[in-house]
Amino acid sequence: MGGEFARWRERVIFKGSKMTPTQTKIEWEPNARRKYETMITRIPLFHREIAKIVVDKKAPMLARERGADMVEEQDVVRAFFSEVPMAFYSLMIRLLQEAGFDYKKHELK
């Protein structure tokens, strides 16, 4: 698990994510933002900033891909699923549940 995390951390911080920055700021649905912030505070400190970087970029991108004008719960959940290494899947599921996300509704098939 440590090796996978190290590769992910290197990709995100040192080489930059393959995600491009959004061109314009997009609003967040307040309930989705509250749940996201709750979840971020529960992520272990060592992983927290990296998760925040990738989800803060990916969730707005997913909202734009849907043609939405606002980041919603489904965008946050899908961002976590697409960007967090599978080695952390069980932790991610637990934290999504604790934050109040209905992750099963948005889980990638």
Helices and strands as residue ranges (DSSP letters): H 2-9, I 10-14, E 27-28, H 30-42, H 45-65, E 70-71, H 73-83, G 86-88, H 89-99, H 103-106
